[in-house]
Amino acid sequence: MQQNELAQRHSPVLRALESVIRLEQVLIELIVVALALLICAEVFCRSFLGFSLMFTDEVAGYMLVAIVFLGMPVALSRGALFRVELVLNRMPPGVVRWVQLLFNVLSLGVSLMLLWQMVRLVIDSWERRIEAPTVLATPLYIPQIFMVLGLLTLVLVLVLHLTQGVADVRKGANHE
């Protein structure tokens, strides 16, 4: 069942999560466009004007981090992440429900550990005023915040999937 179907059937909290996911998707789309424009500008400057912008690699790297971390919860909520259809399609439905439940539990555990470490990293970067050793001298907590936001949303999506998985296992056990 897709995330938006769940949001229609359940609480305002689920609808709020779907809104956050849509916002993240729009932000990713804007970042991809900005990344393409930045790379085109760098190519134009190097090819026709004979100089480099000098910050393209740094900013493009930050954009890539934002795309990856904000994209994980979007992809998972749309059913496009962490799936091995070739294997799942060959299993009985009852086994698939249990495998997905186990996977969601393990994914949630790993995601919570990563979130905890990323929050510690952002706090450390903030307190120590760590900057990138580059031309822009970007405070590193700025790109690291995207990692925390993406992981936080991923955790929320995994909790949603976990609760739905428990309900599916219970429903499947009652019908078998």
C-alpha positions in Angstrom: 0.0 0.0 0.0 1.4 3.4 -1.0 2.1 6.1 1.5 -0.5 8.5 0.1 -3.2 5.7 0.4 -2.2 5.3 4.1 -2.4 9.0 4.7 -5.9 9.2 3.3 -7.1 6.4 5.6 -5.4 7.4 8.8 -4.5 10.3 11.1 -3.5 13.8 10.4 0.0 12.8 11.5 0.3 10.5 8.5 -1.0 13.3 6.2 1.6 15.6 7.7 4.3 13.0 7.0 3.1 12.8 3.4 3.3 16.6 3.1 6.9 16.5 4.4 7.8 13.8 1.9 6.2 15.9 -1.0 8.2 18.9 0.2 11.4 16.9 0.2 10.6 15.7 -3.3 10.1 19.2 -4.6 13.3 20.3 -2.8 15.2 17.4 -4.5 13.9 18.4 -7.9 15.0 22.0 -7.3 18.4 20.9 -6.2 18.8 18.7 -9.3 17.9 21.7 -11.5 20.3 23.9 -9.6 23.0 21.3 -9.9 22.6 21.1 -13.6 22.7 24.9 -14.0 25.8 25.1 -11.8 27.6 22.5 -13.9 26.6 24.2 -17.1 27.9 27.5 -15.8 31.2 25.9 -14.8 31.5 24.3 -18.3 30.7 27.6 -20.0 33.1 29.6 -17.8 36.0 27.2 -18.4 35.3 26.6 -22.1 34.5 30.1 -23.3 35.7 32.6 -20.6 38.9 30.8 -19.6 38.3 30.6 -15.8 36.7 28.4 -13.2 34.1 29.3 -10.7 36.3 27.5 -8.1 33.4 26.4 -5.9 31.5 24.1 -8.2 32.9 20.9 -6.9 32.2 21.8 -3.3 28.6 23.0 -3.8 27.9 20.1 -6.2 29.1 17.7 -3.4 26.8 19.3 -0.9 23.9 19.1 -3.3 24.6 15.4 -4.0 24.5 14.7 -0.2 21.2 16.5 0.0 19.7 14.6 -2.9 20.8 11.2 -1.4 19.7 11.8 2.1 16.4 13.6 1.3 15.7 11.0 -1.5 15.8 8.0 0.8 12.6 8.6 2.6 10.9 9.8 -0.6 11.9 6.6 -2.4 11.0 4.3 0.5 7.6 5.9 0.9 6.9 5.3 -2.8 7.9 1.7 -2.5 11.0 2.2 -4.7 13.8 1.6 -2.1 15.0 -1.6 -0.4 13.1 -4.0 -2.5 14.3 -7.2 -4.1 11.2 -8.1 -6.2 12.9 -11.1 -7.8 13.2 -12.8 -4.4 9.9 -11.5 -2.9 7.8 -12.5 -5.8 8.8 -16.1 -5.4 7.8 -16.3 -1.7 4.4 -17.1 -0.3 2.5 -13.9 0.9 2.8 -14.9 4.6 6.5 -15.2 4.4 6.8 -11.9 2.4 5.0 -10.1 5.2 7.4 -11.5 7.8 10.5 -10.7 5.7 9.3 -7.2 5.2 8.6 -6.8 8.9 12.0 -8.1 9.8 13.7 -5.8 7.2 11.8 -2.8 8.5 12.8 -3.6 12.1 16.5 -3.9 11.1 16.3 -0.8 8.8 14.8 1.2 11.7 17.6 0.1 14.1 20.3 1.1 11.6 18.6 4.3 10.7 18.2 5.3 14.4 21.9 4.7 15.0 22.9 6.7 11.9 20.5 9.5 13.0 22.0 9.6 16.5 25.6 9.8 15.1 24.6 12.4 12.5 23.0 14.6 15.2 26.2 14.3 17.3 28.3 15.2 14.2 26.2 18.3 13.5 26.4 19.4 17.1 30.1 18.8 17.1 30.6 20.8 13.9 28.4 23.6 15.3 30.2 23.8 18.6 33.7 23.6 17.1 32.8 25.9 14.2 34.3 23.5 11.7 34.5 24.8 8.2 35.4 23.2 4.9 39.0 23.8 3.9 37.9 25.3 0.6 37.4 28.7 -1.0 33.9 29.1 0.4 34.9 27.9 3.9 31.4 26.5 4.3 30.4 25.7 7.9 30.0 22.0 7.7 26.9 21.8 9.9 25.0 23.3 7.0 25.3 20.4 4.6 25.2 18.0 7.5 21.7 19.2 8.5 20.4 17.7 5.2 21.7 14.3 6.4 19.9 14.7 9.7 16.6 15.8 8.1 16.7 13.0 5.6 17.4 10.4 8.2 14.8 11.7 10.5 12.2 11.5 7.8 13.4 8.0 6.9 13.0 6.9 10.5 9.4 8.3 10.5 8.6 6.4 7.2 10.1 3.2 8.6 8.0 3.5 11.8 4.9 3.9 9.5 5.9 0.9 7.5 6.6 -1.1 10.7 3.2 -0.3 12.1 1.6 -1.2 8.8 3.7 -4.4 8.7 2.6 -5.5 12.1 -1.0 -4.9 11.1 -0.5 -6.9 7.9 1.1 -9.8 9.8 -1.8 -9.8 12.3 -4.4 -9.7 9.6 -2.6 -12.4 7.6 -2.3 -14.6 10.7 -6.1 -14.2 11.2 -6.9 -15.2 7.6 -4.6 -18.2 7.3 
